[in-house]
Amino acid sequence: MERGIQLDSAAAGLLMAGAKVFDFELATEFTHRAIHLGGELSRRGAIVCDILSVVVFVILTVYLAYRMQRRRDTAAFGGLWLIKGLLVTSLALLVTSKIFLPQFLLWVCPLAVFLAHHQNPRISRIGWQLFAVNLISVVIFYFFYPDLIELQVMPGILLLVRVLLLVWLVIALLMPGTAAGAQQEVHTPTSALSKNKYLVYVPVVLLFVWGTTGAFRPIRNADIWMHLRVADDIVASGEIPRVDQYSAVAAGRTHLSHEWLSALIFRGVYQLGGGQALSVLRASMMLIMLLLLWFSLAKRARSSILAAPLLALAAYIILERVFVRPHVFTLLFLCIWVFSLERWRRERRLRYLIILIPVQVLWANLHGGYIISLIIGAMLTGTVAVLALFPSWSKNESYGWSDVVKLGGLTAACLAASLINPHGLQLIKFSLTTSLASDYIKQYVYEWGSPLADKYRQRAYGFDVVLTLFTLMWLGLILNIKRRPLVDAVVALLATLITFQAIRFVSFIGILGFPIMVRSWLAVADAQAKPLLVNRRPYYETALILLILASTIIYGYPYDKSTHRRIGWGFGGRLPIKTVDFLVDRDIKGIIFNDYDDGAYLLHHLSPKIRPVMDSRIDVYGSELSHKYFSSRDDPLKFFRYLNKYNVSLILLMQTKKNIPVIQLLSRLPASNLLLRADDRFLFSYDRELLPAQISQQLTP
């Protein structure tokens, strides 16, 4: 017996709707690693659900046994009733039970596939309706779970819709079919859609609207402030920075500003309309990426039922990493490469390769991720050369030595184009060094950590999407192994290796893997499924995407089970705005010990009068300085040694779990004085001369 009713169950949906209509109170509570409706009413509801489940199960068992007994002379008919009986039992438990266990889907999904292939059109329609119910369940879990916790109206209504559909499916499966009905011709939706041929574009347009809307969010990453400051200095001096001039710790170190062009673009957009204009820029780039991926597909592939759902998955994982920072240009240019290479593979027109050369010049000056294009070019050249030597190694594509020359020339030209930058060969050396020798960055910066680590797997929905894309991509290739799609396998391998390197690269599997998945599964459908199964179903697609779009507009982009990134524009997040105004108004100078996330904002507004000890340019600080900074708060003596070594006179700390012991210590010492408490932060002044003698003696070498 569970305590109460699990939140995403049918009974919970009924109670939540009743609470809104009859105004009785419900609460949520965490029990047994699940979220339940709490309170006496929910506990009584759980008992009712237990009894109801047993009663329904007994009734169904007796009825289905009776139906099978009457038709025992027909083995095929009896077998169908057995399968229908298993399915009905599972669906009935979903309707009546107080819990929504994932084990039920182990029955529902295979049976839905079986029913979709059945020759009886009525059973086939039920299969598609069952598939729609599963999609609703997935949408509830991934897009509405934070709102379920808050007992919002919309997810409660959605649960009721799912329950009503399940009840209808149980009734439809229990109804005996007529012989005439079983012999009816299947009316394909194609004939109906031919009268409204533009209907198939509606869900695709809605998908583009959803992706663009999901990217239309307030700018929360602090890196943008560092880029705006660099751009201001470039415009003021007419030179690109070569050494660090902002930090109190890394001053004078080499600062290879490899993202200088991105900084200038951000500055230009910022001057046009501030944070609002930057939000529009991000949303526009997301729309362009979706258009590039969609039109990278062949026309027939775009008409498949597989294309829109797979693009939605790719869009979700791209949205997770679309920030107003130079990395967004790498995602954009990677989409351009996918578009051009897919078109070239189908048409073999040289213009699709030539356009990538000027793109490479821009990419090399916008972000260090340009190096991936050289890897793609080299791997494709080698793979195509193998296929030119051994044509039988692939059945679906053929290449000649002229194709090898074209791809090899493209790679060489892109390498040369990468050198058209203010830093020359140093840029390539920097890109390779950062990629291969950045273990210390992975240790301290969340987005450089592995997607396989617990921190990401348990925190974000993105891991589930990455795992889904990985499974679909490789399963599709395995099922097509007789065709030997060697080029796709090589690109899939590259996408996998890059994606699992760091969280910041998880979008790569969505971008590089999207055309591979569509092509592979379309080939599987051609070989294994009826044409009816691969045709577009715009009504289902439109309803699903409208649901996701409504969720995003009302609640925001779902990042994890407890967080939505709200739709909006301008700047957001917890910036130290009042603290910076306080320091500027009082014309305070010095060196400030700050949290990592605050460094870029402080750098932009206060340097050189006040210099932070750390900012988001962790590559400038290097392994040794980064380690000293991040470990300084592990021990009070280490912390004061760090402050004294770099002549720190100001301390600004967020109220976080790691900082609270330090804040409590500073509040008790005469050497530190609380100047301001604002922005969820504590600002202290610090005077090393006022440290207690017992602490000063321990700090002396």
N, C-alpha and C positions, 0 to 999 in steps of 0.2 A: 504494500500500500504506500503510494507516494503521499507526501504532505501537500495537499492542494492539487491544483490542475496545472499541468505544464503549459507554458505560455502560448506555444504555437500549435495548440490542439484545437479540435473542433469545439469542444466544450468551452474552452477559454474564449473563443470567438463569440459564442452565444452569450456568455456572461458579460463580456465587454460591451456588446451591443445593448444588452439589457441594462447595464449600468448607465449608459448614455440616455436611454429612453425613460427608465424608472428612477434614475438618480440615486442608486444605492452605491455604496463605497466598495472599491476593490483596492488591493495593494499587491505589490510584487515582492517576492523574497527569493533568495538563493538557497536552494537545498539540493543535496546530492549532485552537485556540479551542474545543476540546471536551474532555470528561472521559472518560478511558479507564481500563479495567483495565490495570494495568501488570505488568511481570514477564515472565519467560521463558514461563511457561505461557500467558499471554494472547497473547503474540506467536505462539506455535505455533497457538493456537486461531484467530487471525486468518487464518493461512495455510490451515488446514483449511476455514474458512468460505469463503474465496475459491474454493477448488477445488470445494467442495460447491455453491456458487452456480452455477458454470459447468456442472457436471454436470446439476443440476436444470433449469437453463434449457434445455439441449440436449434433454433427455428430454421436457420439456413441449412444446417447439416441434415435435418430431417427432410426438408423440402428438396434439396439437391439429390439426396439418396433416392427419394421417390421418383424424381425425374429420370435419373439414370436407370432405375429398375424398370421403368416403363419402356425405355429405349435400349434395353440390353441386347436386343437382337441386331442392332446396328452398331458395330464396334466403333466406327469413325464418329458417329453421332455421340455415342457414349463418351468417347475420349474427349470430344469438344466440351461436353458438359462437365467433365472432370476438371479441365483447365479453367472453364468459366467459373466452376465452383471455387477453385483455389483463389481466383482473382476476386470474386464476390466476397469471399471471407475476408481477404486483406482489406478491401475497400470498406466493408462494413465495420471492421475494427478501427479504421481511420476515422469513420464518422462517429462512432459511439465511444471510443476509448478516450480516457483522460490524457493520454500521451501520444505524441507523434514520433514514433521510433523510426530511425533510418532503415532498420531491417525490413520494414514494409516495402521500401523501394526496391529491395532485392527481388521481391516477387513482382512488383508492378512493372518495372522497366522491361524485363525480358518478355513478360506477357503482352505488354503494349506493342512490342516489336512483332510478336507472333500474330496478334490480332490485326495489325496493319498489313500483314502479308496474306491474310485469309481471303479466300475467294468470295465469301459472302460479303456483299457491300455493306450490309447493316453492321456486321461485326467489324468491318474495316473502319467504318465511321466511329464506332465506339472506341476503337483503338486510338484514333486521332484525338478524340475527346479526352481520353485518358492521358494522352501525351500532354494535352493542354493543361490538365490538372497538375501534372508533375511540374510543368513550367511555372505555374502559379506558386507551387510549393517552394521552388527554387527562388523565385522573386521575393516571396515573403521572407525567406531566410537571409538573403543577401541584401535586400534593399529596404526592408521594413523592420528588421529586428530591433534597432535602437528605439524605434517608435512604438513597437510592441511593449517594450519595457516601460515606456511612459504612458501606455494604455491609450494611444491615439485612436481616433475614429476610423481613419482610412484603412489601416491594417486589420482592424477588427472586422470591417465590412468585407475586406478581401478574404479573410478566413471563412466568413459565412458563405461567400460565393463559392469557395472551394468545397465547402461542406454540401451545398445544394447540388453542385455538379457531381459529387461523389454519390449522393443519394440517387440522383437520376441515373448514373451509370450502373448502380446496383440493380435498380428496377429494370433497366434496359437489358442487362445481361440475364436476368431471371425470366424475362418474357420469352416464350417459345417462338422461334422463327417459322414462317410458312415456307413450304417448298417453292411456291412462286416467288417469294421474296428472295430466296437463295439463288434463283436463276436469273434475277434481273441483271441487266447490264449495268456496269459501273459507270455512272455519269461523272466523267472527269471534270474537274473545275476548269479545265482549259477552254471548253466550249463556252462556259458562262463568262469566263474572263475575256474571251475574244471580243465580246460586245463592249467591254470596258477595259481595253488593253492598258490604259494608263493607271489602272488600279494597282498594278504590281509595283509602281514607283512610290506609292504612298508610304509603305513601311520603311523603304530605303531613305526617303526624305526625312521621315520621323527619326530614323536612326542617326542621320547627320545632325538633326536638331538636338537630339539627346546628347551626342558627343560634344557638340559645341556648347550646349548649356552646362554640361558637367565641368567644362573647363572655365566657365565664366564664374570664377570665385575670387574673393579678396586675396591679395598677395600677402602670404604669411612668411615666406622664407626671407631671412635677413640678408642673404647674399646680395640682393639687388642694390642695397645701399653701398656696398663696397664697389660694385661696378659703376654706379653713378658717380662716386667720388673719383675713381680712376678716370672716367670720361671727362669730368670737369677739369681735372689736372691736365689731361691731354689737350683739351681745347685751350686752356689757359697758357700752357707752355709750348704747344706745337710739337711736343715730343712724347713718345711712348715710354713709360717708366722702365728703367733698367735695374734699379735697386730699390729695396724697400725704404719708404720714407714715412710710413704710418705707424709702425709698431714700436713699442718701448723695448722689446726683447730682440727682435730680428732686424732692427734698423741697420742698413748698410749691406744686408744680404742681397744676393741676386734675386730680383723679382722679374721673372720672365712673363710679361703680361700677354699670354697667348690668346686671351679672350678680348683683346682691345677693341675689335670691331663690334662685337656684341655689346660692349659697354657703351660705345658711341650710339648704336641703334637704340638701346634702352634709354639713353639720355635724350635722344631726339623725340622718341615717343612720349617720354615723361614730360618734356617741355610742352608738348602739344596738349596734353590733358591730364597730367599727373598719374596717380595710381589707377584712375578709371581707364585711361588710354592704354596702360600696360595690361590691364585685365582684358580689354578688347583684343589686344595683340595676341595674348595667349589663346583666347577662344578662336580667333581667326586662324591661327596656326594649327589648332586641333582640327578644324574643319578641312583645311587643306590636306592634312595628313590622311583623313578618312577618305577624301575624294581620290587621292593618289592611290591608296590601297584598293578601293573599290574598282577603279578603272584600270588597275593593273591586271584585272581578271579578263579573260576572254568573254565575249558577249554571252555565249552559252552558259558559262560558269556563273555569270551574274544572274541568269534566269533560274538557277537552281535554288531549291529550298534551303540548301546548306549555307549559301553565301552570307545572307544577312545575319543569322545567328553567330557565325564564326567571326564576322566583322564586329559584332557587338562584344564578343569576348576579347578580341584584340583591342577594341576601343577602351574597354574597362581597364585593361592593364596599361595602356598608354596613358590614360587619364591619371593613373596613380603617380606618374613621373613627369607630368607636364607642369613645369614651374616656369616662372619668369626668371630664367637664368640661362646662361649659354648652352647648357645641356639640351635645351629644347631645340636648338638648331641641329644638333646631331640627330635627334629623332626625326626632324623634318627632312634632312638630307638623306637619311637612311630610307625613308619612304620614297624619295625621288629615285634612289638607286633601285629599289624594288620595282617601281613602276617602269623605269627604263629597261632594266634587265629582263623583266617578264615580257615586255613588248618586243624586245630584240629576240628573245628565244622563240617567239611565235612568228615574227615577220622577217627577222634577220636584216633589218634596215640599219645602216651604219649611223644614221642621225641620232638614234636612241643612245648610242655609246658616246658620240661626240659631245652631246649636251652635258655629260657628266664631267668633262674637263674644266670648263669655267665654273661649274658648281664646286669642284674641288678647291679652286682658288679661294672662293668665298669661305668654304668650310674650314680650311686651314687657318684662316684668320678670325674665325668666329668661335671655334671650340676645338680642344685637343682630341675630340672623338673622331676627327677626320681620319685617324690612323686605321680605323676599321675598314674604310673603303679600299685601302691598299691590300689589306688581308683578304677581303672578298675577291678583289680582282686577281690576286695571286692564286687563290684556291680554285677559282673558276677556270683560270688559264690552265692550271695543272690537270684539273678534271677533264676539261674538254680535250686536252692533248692525249690523255689516256683513251678517251672515246674515239679520237681520230686514229689511234694505233689499233684499238680493239673495238671495232664498231658493234660487235655482237654483245658487248657488255651492257648495252641499253637497247630496249625494244621500242621505247616511245620517243627517242630523240636521236638524231644523227648529226654529227659535226665533222667538218673537214679541217684541213690545215689552215685554210683561210680564216676560219673562225678562231683558231688558236692565235693566229697573228693579230687579229683584231682585238681580242681580249688582252693579249700580252702587250700590245701597243697602248691600249687603254690604261693598263696598270702602270706602265712606264710613264705615260703622259700625266697621269694623276700624281705620280711620285714627283715629277718635275714641277707640276702645278703647286704641290705642297710647299715647294721651296720659295714660292713667290709670297714672302712674308717678311716683316721687319727683322726677324731673328735668324733667317736662313736655316742652316743645318742644325742649329741649336734647338729649333722647335721640334724636329724629329727626335733628337736625342732626349729632349724633355718628355715628349709623349711616350716614348718607349720606357724611359726610367720610371715615370709615374705609374705606368701600367704594370711593370714587372717588379718594381721595388717599392710597393706601397703598403707593406704589411702593417706598418705603424698607423697608417691612415685607417685601414680596416679595423684596427683595434679600438680606435677612439671615435670614429665618425659612423653613425648609424647606417647611413645610406651606402657606405663602402663595405658593410658587413655582408656575410653570406645569406642568401635567401633561405638556405637550409637551416639556419640557426633558429633556436627557439624564439628569440626576440621577434623575428619577423613572422614565423609560422603561427604563433599564437596571437599576434597583434593585428595583422591585416588580412582582409579577404584576398589580397593580391596573391598570396601563396596558393590558395585554392584554385585561382584562375590560372596561374602559371602551371600548376600540376595538371589541370585540365587540358591546357594548350599543349603541354609536353606529351601527354598521353594520346591526344587526338592526332598530333603530328606524326609521332612514331608508329602508332597503331595503323594509321592510314598508309604509311610507307611500307610497313610489314605486310599488310594485306595486298599491296601492289608489288610484292617482291618479284613476281613472275615478269612484270614489265621492266624490272631493274632500273628504277628512276635514280641513277647514280648522281646526277647533278643536284636533284632535290635532297638526296641523302646527305651530300656534302654540305649544302647550305643549312640543313636541319642540324647537322653536327656542330657547325659553327654557331648557330643560334643557341643551341643548348649550352655549349661551353661558355659563351659570353654571358648568357643569362644567369648561370649559377655562379659566376664570379663575384657579383655584388648586387645588392638590392637596387642600386641606381641603374642597372642594366636589365631589369626584369621586362621592360617593354620590348626588348629586342626579339624575344620569342614570339610576341604578338605581331610585330612588323615583318620579320623575316619568315615566320612560319605561316602567316595567313594564306598566301597564294598556294603554298605547299599543301596545307590542309584541304582547301577547297578542291584543288586538282586531284588529290589522292582519294578523297571520299566521293567525289563525283565519278571517278573511275570505278570505285567499289560499287556505287549505286548502279552504274551502267551494266555491270556484270552480274549483280546479285538481286537487284530490286526491280519492281515493275515501274514503268514510266510515271504512273500515278504518284509514286512515293517521292519522286525528285522534282515534281512540279511545284512552283511557288504556291503558297496558300496565304495570300495577302491579308485575308480577314484575321486569321490567327496571328500572323506577324504584326499586323497593325494593332490589334488588341494588346499583345504582349508589350510592344515598344511604347504604346501610349501609357501603359501601366508604369513602366520604368521611368518614362519621361515625367509623369505626374509625381512619382516618388521623388525624383531629383529636384523638381521645381519646388515642391512643398517642403521637403525635409533636407535636401542636399545630396551630394554625392556620397554613397555609403563607403566609408573607408574601413571600418571594422564593426564589431558587434555593438559597440557603444558610442561610435563617433560618426557624425555626418559632417562633411565639409560643405557648409552652406553656400548657396548661390548668391552672388553679389559682385561688387567691384570695388576698386580702391585698395587701400591697405588694411590688413587685419592682423590678428595675432596680438601677443602681449609685448608691445614695444615699450622701451623705457622713455616715453615721450616727456612725462613730467620731470623725470630725473635729469634728462638732458637740458630741458628748459631751466631748471634750477641751477645747473652748473654754468650755463651760458649767462644767465642773468647776474650771477655773482662773480663772473669772470675768474673762475677757479682754474688753476693750472696744476699740472702734475702728471703722474703716472698712475693708471687705474688698474686694479686687479678686477677682472670681469669674468662672467660666464662666457663660454664659447659662443653661444647663440647671440649674445649681445655685441660681440666685437665689431661686426661690420657696421651696425647702426652707430655705435660710438665713434668708429673711425670716420664715418661720413660727416658727422655733425661736429665733432670736437677736435680731431687732429688738425694741426700739430700742438695745440695748447694742452690738450689732454690725450695721451697715447695709451691705447689698451695693451695689455700683455699678451692677448691672443685674439685672433679673428679667424674667419673662415678660410683664409689662404693658408691652410695647414701645410701645403707643399713648400711654402716659403720658410716655415719654421723648422721643418725637418724632424727626424726621429728623436734626437736628443732633447731639443727644446720642447717638443710636444710631450714627451714622456715626463719631463720635469713639471710642466704645467698641470697635466691631468692627474699626476700623483701627488701634487702639493697639498691637497686637502685630505690626504689619507692619514696624516699625523700632524698634530699642532706644531711640533718643532720644525717639521719640513715646511709647513705653511709659512711660519715666521722667517725661516731662512730664505725662502723664495721672495717674500716681501722685501727683506733687507737687501738681498743681492741686487734686485732691480730697482731699488729706491722707490718703492710704491708708497704713495701718499693718500690714495683713495681706494676704497673697496666697494664694489657694487655686486651684490649677490641676490639671485632669485630665491624665493622661499620654496626650495625643493628639499627632498629627503636627504640628499647628499650635503646640502649647504646648511641645514638647520643646526647641526652641532657647531659649525664654524661661526654662524651668526650668534648663537648663544654664548660662545666663548668671547667673541668680540664685544658683546654687550656688557660683559663683566670686567673687561680690562680697561685701565686708565689710558692705555696707548691708543685706543680707538674711541671715536665719538660718533654717535648716530646723528647724521646731518639731515636725513630725509627718509621717510618710509612711504613709498608710492609705487605704482605700477607693479604691485606684488613683488617689490624688491626692497632691499635695505642698502642705503648708501652711508658708508662710514668714512670718516677721515682717519688717517693712521700716522702716528709719530713714533718712530722706533726708539727715540730717546726716553719715552715714557713707559717702556716695557718694564715689568717687575724684574728685580735683580736676579731672582732665581731662574727666570726664563732667559734673560740676557746671558747669564753665565753658561747655560747649556748650549746657546747658539754660538758661543765663541769656539773656534776650531781648536 
